């Protein structure tokens, strides 16, 4: 055997070995163990990645969340508070939001077990002042209600009054929890 034929044979053997190794690797390769986690911020319809920004700022008992379109320079903010149970599930959430014409509203959310028409009662102060509202729609997780920010609620926000929230759960009876207004006026002062 000549040196040239030996080299050809060695190259052929190497090519066959590499091909078999690549084939075996392709057949036994497990699915990828890691992947890029998508952003927790869902980009609204009409916005593009990189042209939308969310700012989250914690305050005492409340969180300010502002979304801004870098394209249109439009900014929308809300102030939210969530009350969770011992297992970490949201038992009550409310957010101070503004309508398109700038009027303030409080959007309330309770678990879907309450159903449409469930009553949510807010009791504030020693007297107490009571506000009762009914849920008007539900999705897979929550039922929703909204109330206008009237003089009674404004007074209690300024005074940082404790607020007792109650609603009925068909499976477990009444749910009663504290949702403090303390800290909300400080957030609102930052928005001015």
Buried (B, 14 or more C-beta within 10 A) or exposed (E): EEEEEEEEEEEEEEEEEEEEEEEEEEEEEEEEEEEEEEEEEEBEEEBEEEEBEEEEEEBEBBBBBBBBBEEEEEEEBBBBBBBEEEEEEBBBBBBBBBEEEEEBBBBBBBBBBBBEEBEBBBBBBEEBBEBEBEBEEBEEEBBBBBBEBEEBBEEBBEEBBBBBBBBBBEEEEEBEBEBBBBBBBBBBEEEE
